[in-house]
Amino acid sequence: MQSEPSPSPGRAVPRRILIIAGEASGDLHGSNLVRQMKAIEPGLRFYGVGGRKMREAGVELAADIADMAVVGLTEVVKKIPAILGVRRKLKLSLGRERPALAIFIDYPDFNLPMAKLAKSRGIPVFYYISPQVWAWRKGRIGQIGRTVDRMAVILPFEEELYRASGVDVSFVGHPLLDAVKTRYGRDEALRRFGLKDGVRTIALLPGSRPAEVERMLPVMMRMAAILERELPPLQFVLPVADSLPAQTVEDILGPFGTRVALVRDDIYDAVAVADLAVVTSGTATLETALLEKPMIIVYKMSMVSYAVGRMVVKVPCIGLVNIIAGKKIVPELIQGDAGAERMAAEAMDILSSPERQAAMKRELSLLRRNMGTAGASERAARIALAAMRNFR
């Protein structure tokens, strides 16, 4: 990893910085980045797009990620008016606020056009967390190289990919290495969540976006009913993402008879007490991996989105865990395979096989060691501040 010099204390720091994240994971990483930048330069002020965590870090939100997050082509169409409204507001702010730096976190279909616009206005651009160009639309690397002034990536193989195309890039390690920490011991966590010791526990992670949860949680609940019948006693815990309205989850759970412990704030503790996690593909798979928890990755999307995805996605696995490992270390059940019966059969096989659980844990432990060291947010903060100060 490259180290960056600390910003010179003798130079005045412009106050306003634009920062845009469009999903729950970006909200988490953006909040940690903002806190680190403020720790280095306390006078900085931030505005942009994010969620609860970025708001708590002091970002003045022009829009909330709840209005921006989409899954698949059909949902994009529904959200177009809201997304265009946010884009117009931010475009106006580039002229009115004249931010000293624009920070973009993943979310490429929204962020890359905004980054290009910021660049055209003479505003330095820092891109944090790469779009998954290695999976699909690799041609975006050139667009990113022409648009950004500095880039920080969080997966070890991404640095070489961008550097080969002339992008000024640094690998900073994965910010989840700082974020994924439990707060309680096992006994205290079980007590807080109303779970019993000695009963096998399954964590259900249906996603962070409403459309995702509406699609995946009913299937997970039908799976839970099968498991309760075939492999009792069991108990279930569901960590609820910050970006999800509680009512969305409760409305889905209502018709099902299976008891599920809902956990809002202590999501890592909820996963840590489980024997197995069933996880919708996304950042949550990596969070679960860092807790070294056996898992099944599942995903469903609309038939239109799936058909398009099969044509453009160029990687053999869809789970970040398996992509980073370079092989399938945890099972993936996608689209037609992600039915309740198939998911339940996979879960029963894992829960009934201590050898399979141990093998997964060994691979996940190795994956964690290969993901770099803690401190990614601070390293990214120093790169961002250097990009702002060194801009000509």
N, C-alpha and C positions, 0 to 999 in steps of 0.2 A: 504494500500500500504506500502511496506517496504521502508525505507529510507536507503541510502547508504552513508558511510563516504566519505568525500572529499579526493581525492588522496593526499598523503603526499607531500608537496612542496619541501622536501629536497632530493627526489630521482630523478635521471635522467630519462627522458621519451624517450623511443625509438621513432624514427621519423615516420616510415612508417606503415600505416595501410591499409589493403585490405578491401574494402567494395563493396558488390554486391547487386544491385537491378535490377529486370528484367521487371518492369512495371511502368506506370506513377505514380501510388500511392506510390510505393516504392521509386521512384525518389524524390517525395515530402518529404516523411518521412526521407529518407536518407539525404537529404540536410539539414533538420532541425537538425538531429542528429549530423552531421558533424559540423555545426555551434556551437552547444552547447558544443561539445567536444573541439573545438578550443578555445571557450571562457574560458573553464576551464584550458586547456593546450595549449597555443598559438603556441608551437613549432611543433605540430603534422602535418604530411602530409599524404594525402590520395590518393589512386589510386584504380581503379576497373571498375565496370560496372554501368552505370546510364544514366541519361538524362540531359536536359538543366539545371534543378534546381541544380543537384549535381555538374555539371561543374561550375556553378556560385558560388557554395559554396566552390570551390577550389579543387574539386576532379579531378585528372588526369585520364581521361577516356581511358581505353584500348578497350572498345566497347560501343556502344550506345544502349539504350533499344529499339530503333526503329528496330534494327537488331535482337532482341531477343524475343520480345513479340509475342505470338502465341495464337490462339483460336481454340481449338478442335484438334482432331487427324490428320485430313487431312492437316492442316497448319503446324503442327509439322514436318511432313515428308518433306515439302518444305524447312523448315528452318534448318534441321539437319546439312548440311555442314557448314553453318555460325556459328551455336551454337557450333559444335565440334571444329571449328577453334578458337573461343573465349576461350573455355575450355583448349585447348592446350596452348594457350598464358598465361592464368592465372596459369596453372599448372607449367609452367616454371618459372613464377615469384615467386612462393612460395620458390623455391630454390635460385633464383637469388636475390630477394629482402629481403628474410627472414623477412616478416612483423611481427611487434610486436603484432599484433592482427588481426584476420579475423572476419569481421562483415557480416552477411548474413541477408537479409531482405526478408522474405516470399519466393516466387519463388522456391518452394521445389524441383522440378524435376531437376533443375540445381544446386541449392544451397546445397542440402543435400550431394550429392557426393563430391562437392568441400569442404564442411565442414569436411567430413570424411578424405579427403586427407590432409587438413590443420592440422587436429588433429594428423594424422600419422607422420607429419613433426615436431611435437612438437610446433605448433603454437596455442595459446589460441583462442577459438572459442566463439563468442557472437552471438546468434541468436535473432534478433529483429523482432517481428510480426510473430506470429505462422501461419504455413500452416493451412488450414481449416480441421484439423484432426477430428474434431467433426462432420463433414459432410460426409467425406469419407476417406478410408484408415487409419483407426484409429490405425492400427498396426505401423504406422510411429512414434508414440510417443516413443516406445522403442528405435528405431533407433536414434531419436533426443536426447534422454537421454544419449545414449552411445557416442554421437558425440560432444555435446556442453558442454562448461564449465559454461556458464551462459546464461539465457534466459530472455527476457522481453516480456510480452504479453500485448495486448491492449484491450481485451474484458474481462469483469469481471468474466465470468464463466471459462475462460481458465486456470487461475492460479491453481485452485483446481484440474482440469483435469490432468495437468502435475505434480503437486506436489504428487498426488496419485501414480504416476509412478516413483517417486524419482528424478525428474528433479529439478535442482537448478533454480527456476523460481520466478519472481516478476511481479505482475500486476502494470503497471505504469500509467494506464489511456490511453485514446485515443489521439494520436497526432493531430487528426483533430480538437480537442477542441482548440488548439492553432492556427491552420492554417485557419479555416473557419471564415473569417472576411470580411465584406464588406468595401470598401474604400469610397463610396460615399453615399449621401442621395438619396432617390428615384428620386427626380426631376432631380438631376444632372446625375444620371445613365441613366434615360430615354433619356435625351438630348444627352449624349455621344453615346448611341446605336442607335439613330435615331428612337426611339419609341414614341408613342403618349400616353399621360396621359388619363385615362378614357376609354381606350380600353383594353378589356381582353387579357392577354398575356400568351402564352404557351411557356415554355422552352423545347427545344429538346436536349437531351443528349444521342447521339447514341453510346458512348463508347470512349475508348482511344486508341484502336488498329485498324490499317487499315482494317483488315478482318472483325472485329466487325462492324465498321462503314459502310463498303460496304454492309453488310448484313442488318443492322438495319435502316440506314438513308433513303433508298428508301421507306421502309414501313412507316416510320414516315412521309415522305413527302406525300405519298398517303393518310394517315390519315389526314394531314393538309388540303389537298384539300377538303376532305369530310367535315371537320369542318368549313372551310371557306364558304362552300355552305349552311350548315345546321344551323350554329350558328354565323352569322356575327354580328358586325365586330369583327375580331380577328387579332392579330399580333403574330409573332413567333420570338424567339431569340434562337440562337444556340451557346453555349459556346464551343470553339474548344480546345481540350486538347493539351498540349505542344508537346506530342509525335506524333501528327498527322501532316503530310504535308498539308499545306493549299490547295494545288492543289487537293488532294484526296477529300476533302469536296466539293470544287467548281465544280469538274467534276461530282459529283453525283447530286448536286443541279441544274446543268445546264438545263436539260430537263424539270424541273418542273416550273410551272408558279407562284407558291406561293413565295412571298417575305419573306426572312429570314434574320434577322440581325445577322451577324457573329461577335462573340466577342472572341478575342484571350487571353487577359491577365486578364481581370476582370471577371472571370467566376462566382465567388460567387455573385457579383453584378448582373450579368445577371440572375441568378436563383432567386435572392431576389426580382426582380421586377415582376416576373411571378406570375400569379394566380394559375398555375398548371404546373408541370414538368412531362414529359414523359421520363423515365430514363432507359437506358440499365443496367441490373443487374451488380453490381460491387461496387467499393468504392464510385462512384458518388451518389449512393442511400443514403449512410450515410452522405455525404456532404450535399445533399438536405435535409435530415432529420434534420441536425443540424441547418439549416436555417428555420426549422419548416414549410416547404413548402409542401402542398398536392401534391401527386405524383402517377403515375402509373409505376410500374416496369415491364419491358418487356425484353424478351430474345428469340433469335433464334440461333440455331447452326446446323451444318450438321446432317443429319439423323444418320450417323454412330456415331458421338459424342453423340448425344442425346440418342441413344439406349444404348450405354455403360454407360452414365451418370445415366440413370434410374436404371441400375443394381447395381451401386456402391454407389450412393449418398443416405445417410440415414436420411436426414432431410425433414420435410414436406414442408418447404418454401425454396426458393433459395435466396431471398433478404436479405441482411445483416440487414436491418431495422427490418424485421419481425423475423429473427432468434434471434436478441438481445432482442426484445420485448417478445419473447416466444409465440407470436400469430400473426395472420395476421392483421396488423393495416393499411396497404396500399395494394391495389390490385396488383396481379401478373398475367401477361398474358405471358404464356410460349409456345414456339414452335407453334403448330397449332392454339392456341388462340391468338398469337401475329400477327394477320392480321390487315390490315388497318381498315376494317369495325368494328371489335371487339374493337380495340383501340379507334376509334372515338366514338363509343357508350359509352364506359366507361368514356371517357373524357367529353362527353356531360352530362352524369349523374352527374358527380362531379361538373362541372361548373354550373349546374342548381340547385344544392342543397347546399345552405349555411350551412344547418345542417350537411351534410356529410363533408364539408370542415372544419367546426369548430371541429367536432369529431376527424378528422385526426390531426389537429393542437394540440389538447389537448394530444393525445397519443404521438406525436412527441416531445412535450415539456417534458413529463414525461421521455421518452427515453433519452433525452439529460441529464437530471438530474441524470440518473442511470449510465451514462458512465464515471463517475469519474470526476476529476478536471483538470484544465489546468496545464501545466508544464510537460507533459509526455516526451517530447524530452529531457529536462534537467535531469529528473530522469533516463531515459534510458542511457544518456551520462555518468552519474556517475557510473552506474552499469558496463557499458562497460569498463571504465577506471579502475575500481576496478578489473575487470576480468583480464585486462592486467597486472596490477601491482602485483596482488596476485598469478599469475600463477607460478607454480613450475615445 
